[in-house]
Amino acid sequence: MDVNIKDFEAAIAELEGIVKKLEDGDLALEQSLELYERGVRLSRYCHARLEEAERRIEILGERGDLQPAPPGLMPAAADDEPGAARADRDEKGRKS
């Protein structure tokens, strides 16, 4: 692991900055190569952290510690939203 990488969020932010600099194209070849190499290291770091998080989630799921959300917490369908019913009515309250 690269000791110069603080955490996932910092790595993503730095990677975004590198991409912008490389896209601008105003760098010398050697600078571009150095940034590209740093970007590859950051990308690998982020990928490894995401895989680690995915494994942790899978382990929790296998243990049965995760429970599905109760039906009341699930997002309502568009037809069930209060605003959707009002949109179908004219100003006297009749269906259009």
Phi and psi restraints in degrees (value plus and minus 20) as a CYANA .aco file:
   2 ASP   PHI     -96.6   -56.6
   2 ASP   PSI      98.8   138.8
   3 VAL   PHI     -90.5   -50.5
   3 VAL   PSI     -32.8     7.2
   4 ASN   PHI    -105.8   -65.8
   4 ASN   PSI     -20.6    19.4
   5 ILE   PHI    -119.9   -79.9
   5 ILE   PSI      97.3   137.3
   6 LYS   PHI     -92.4   -52.4
   6 LYS   PSI     -77.2   -37.2
   7 ASP   PHI    -180.6  -140.6
   7 ASP   PSI     158.1   198.1
   8 PHE   PHI     -77.9   -37.9
   8 PHE   PSI     -68.5   -28.5
   9 GLU   PHI     -82.9   -42.9
   9 GLU   PSI     -61.5   -21.5
  10 ALA   PHI     -85.6   -45.6
  10 ALA   PSI     -58.5   -18.5
  11 ALA   PHI     -84.9   -44.9
  11 ALA   PSI     -62.7   -22.7
  12 ILE   PHI     -83.0   -43.0
  12 ILE   PSI     -64.3   -24.3
  13 ALA   PHI     -81.6   -41.6
  13 ALA   PSI     -64.3   -24.3
  14 GLU   PHI     -85.5   -45.5
  14 GLU   PSI     -60.8   -20.8
  15 LEU   PHI     -82.1   -42.1
  15 LEU   PSI     -61.2   -21.2
  16 GLU   PHI     -81.9   -41.9
  16 GLU   PSI     -60.4   -20.4
  17 GLY   PHI     -84.1   -44.1
  17 GLY   PSI     -60.6   -20.6
  18 ILE   PHI     -83.7   -43.7
  18 ILE   PSI     -64.9   -24.9
  19 VAL   PHI     -78.9   -38.9
  19 VAL   PSI     -64.8   -24.8
  20 LYS   PHI     -80.7   -40.7
  20 LYS   PSI     -66.1   -26.1
  21 LYS   PHI     -81.6   -41.6
  21 LYS   PSI     -62.2   -22.2
  22 LEU   PHI     -88.5   -48.5
  22 LEU   PSI     -56.4   -16.4
  23 GLU   PHI     -87.7   -47.7
  23 GLU   PSI     -54.4   -14.4
  24 ASP   PHI     -83.0   -43.0
  24 ASP   PSI     -53.5   -13.5
  25 GLY   PHI      52.1    92.1
  25 GLY   PSI      -1.4    38.6
  26 ASP   PHI    -116.1   -76.1
  26 ASP   PSI       2.4    42.4
  27 LEU   PHI    -129.9   -89.9
  27 LEU   PSI     134.6   174.6
  28 ALA   PHI     -89.4   -49.4
  28 ALA   PSI     139.2   179.2
  29 LEU   PHI     -75.6   -35.6
  29 LEU   PSI     -66.9   -26.9
  30 GLU   PHI     -82.2   -42.2
  30 GLU   PSI     -61.3   -21.3
  31 GLN   PHI     -84.2   -44.2
  31 GLN   PSI     -61.4   -21.4
  32 SER   PHI     -81.8   -41.8
  32 SER   PSI     -62.7   -22.7
  33 LEU   PHI     -84.3   -44.3
  33 LEU   PSI     -61.8   -21.8
  34 GLU   PHI     -83.2   -43.2
  34 GLU   PSI     -63.5   -23.5
  35 LEU   PHI     -85.0   -45.0
  35 LEU   PSI     -60.0   -20.0
  36 TYR   PHI     -81.4   -41.4
  36 TYR   PSI     -65.2   -25.2
  37 GLU   PHI     -82.1   -42.1
  37 GLU   PSI     -62.6   -22.6
  38 ARG   PHI     -83.0   -43.0
  38 ARG   PSI     -60.9   -20.9
  39 GLY   PHI     -80.9   -40.9
  39 GLY   PSI     -60.5   -20.5
  40 VAL   PHI     -83.3   -43.3
  40 VAL   PSI     -63.8   -23.8
  41 ARG   PHI     -82.5   -42.5
  41 ARG   PSI     -63.1   -23.1
  42 LEU   PHI     -84.2   -44.2
  42 LEU   PSI     -61.8   -21.8
  43 SER   PHI     -82.5   -42.5
  43 SER   PSI     -63.4   -23.4
  44 ARG   PHI     -83.7   -43.7
  44 ARG   PSI     -60.5   -20.5
  45 TYR   PHI     -80.6   -40.6
  45 TYR   PSI     -69.3   -29.3
  46 CYS   PHI     -82.8   -42.8
  46 CYS   PSI     -62.3   -22.3
  47 HIS   PHI     -81.2   -41.2
  47 HIS   PSI     -63.2   -23.2
  48 ALA   PHI     -83.8   -43.8
  48 ALA   PSI     -61.2   -21.2
  49 ARG   PHI     -84.9   -44.9
  49 ARG   PSI     -59.2   -19.2
  50 LEU   PHI     -86.5   -46.5
  50 LEU   PSI     -60.9   -20.9
  51 GLU   PHI     -83.7   -43.7
  51 GLU   PSI     -59.6   -19.6
  52 GLU   PHI     -82.8   -42.8
  52 GLU   PSI     -64.1   -24.1
  53 ALA   PHI     -83.9   -43.9
  53 ALA   PSI     -60.5   -20.5
  54 GLU   PHI     -82.4   -42.4
  54 GLU   PSI     -61.9   -21.9
  55 ARG   PHI     -82.8   -42.8
  55 ARG   PSI     -61.5   -21.5
  56 ARG   PHI     -82.0   -42.0
  56 ARG   PSI     -61.0   -21.0
  57 ILE   PHI     -85.4   -45.4
  57 ILE   PSI     -63.2   -23.2
  58 GLU   PHI     -81.9   -41.9
  58 GLU   PSI     -60.7   -20.7
  59 ILE   PHI     -82.8   -42.8
  59 ILE   PSI     -65.0   -25.0
  60 LEU   PHI     -80.8   -40.8
  60 LEU   PSI     -60.8   -20.8
  61 GLY   PHI     -85.2   -45.2
  61 GLY   PSI     -59.1   -19.1
  62 GLU   PHI     -87.8   -47.8
  62 GLU   PSI     -53.1   -13.1
  63 ARG   PHI     -95.5   -55.5
  63 ARG   PSI     -35.1     4.9
  64 GLY   PHI      62.3   102.3
  64 GLY   PSI      -7.0    33.0
  65 ASP   PHI     -94.0   -54.0
  65 ASP   PSI     -41.9    -1.9
  66 LEU   PHI    -111.1   -71.1
  66 LEU   PSI     115.5   155.5
  67 GLN   PHI    -138.7   -98.7
  67 GLN   PSI     124.9   164.9
  68 PRO   PHI     -85.5   -45.5
  68 PRO   PSI     132.7   172.7
  69 ALA   PHI     -86.9   -46.9
  69 ALA   PSI     124.5   164.5
  70 PRO   PHI     -81.9   -41.9
  70 PRO   PSI     131.4   171.4
  71 PRO   PHI     -74.5   -34.5
  71 PRO   PSI     -51.9   -11.9
  72 GLY   PHI     -86.6   -46.6
  72 GLY   PSI     -39.4     0.6
  73 LEU   PHI    -115.8   -75.8
  73 LEU   PSI     -27.7    12.3
  74 MET   PHI     -94.7   -54.7
  74 MET   PSI     124.0   164.0
  75 PRO   PHI     -82.5   -42.5
  75 PRO   PSI     119.7   159.7
  76 ALA   PHI     -95.5   -55.5
  76 ALA   PSI     130.0   170.0
  77 ALA   PHI     -88.5   -48.5
  77 ALA   PSI     136.1   176.1
  78 ALA   PHI     -77.8   -37.8
  78 ALA   PSI     -55.7   -15.7
  79 ASP   PHI     -90.0   -50.0
  79 ASP   PSI     -42.6    -2.6
  80 ASP   PHI    -109.2   -69.2
  80 ASP   PSI     -27.5    12.5
  81 GLU   PHI     -92.3   -52.3
  81 GLU   PSI     121.2   161.2
  82 PRO   PHI     -77.9   -37.9
  82 PRO   PSI     -59.2   -19.2
  83 GLY   PHI     -86.0   -46.0
  83 GLY   PSI     -49.9    -9.9
  84 ALA   PHI     -87.4   -47.4
  84 ALA   PSI     -58.6   -18.6
  85 ALA   PHI     -87.7   -47.7
  85 ALA   PSI     -59.7   -19.7
  86 ARG   PHI     -86.8   -46.8
  86 ARG   PSI     -52.9   -12.9
  87 ALA   PHI     -86.3   -46.3
  87 ALA   PSI     -45.1    -5.1
  88 ASP   PHI    -105.2   -65.2
  88 ASP   PSI     -24.7    15.3
  89 ARG   PHI    -125.3   -85.3
  89 ARG   PSI     127.8   167.8
  90 ASP   PHI    -102.4   -62.4
  90 ASP   PSI    -197.9  -157.9
  91 GLU   PHI     -88.2   -48.2
  91 GLU   PSI     -34.7     5.3
  92 LYS   PHI    -113.8   -73.8
  92 LYS   PSI     -16.0    24.0
  93 GLY   PHI      70.3   110.3
  93 GLY   PSI     -15.7    24.3
  94 ARG   PHI    -110.2   -70.2
  94 ARG   PSI     132.3   172.3
  95 LYS   PHI     -85.4   -45.4
  95 LYS   PSI     119.0   159.0
